[in-house]
Amino acid sequence: MSVRKRYTPEFRRDAASLVIERGEMIAQVARDLNVGESLLAAG
């Protein structure tokens, strides 16, 4: 069984800003940060 990673609200906000403000693709930001795309996707 794997341990679920927890991300701070600040990390989530900073990661989302890379997509929203800089216009980068969700998939690319997720790869760069080594996180799942669902962390950055809405809903």
C-alpha positions, 0 to 999 in steps of 0.5 A, a space after each residue: 500500500 502506498 502512502 498518500 502525499 499531502 500538499 500544502 495550500 501554498 504548494 497547490 496555489 503556486 502550482 495552479 498559478 503556473 497553469 493559470 497565470 503563465 498559460 502552461 499546460 497542466 500535463 507539463 506542470 504536473 511532470 515538472 513538479 512530479 505530481 498527478 494532473 488531478 492535483 492541478 485540474 479543476 473539479 
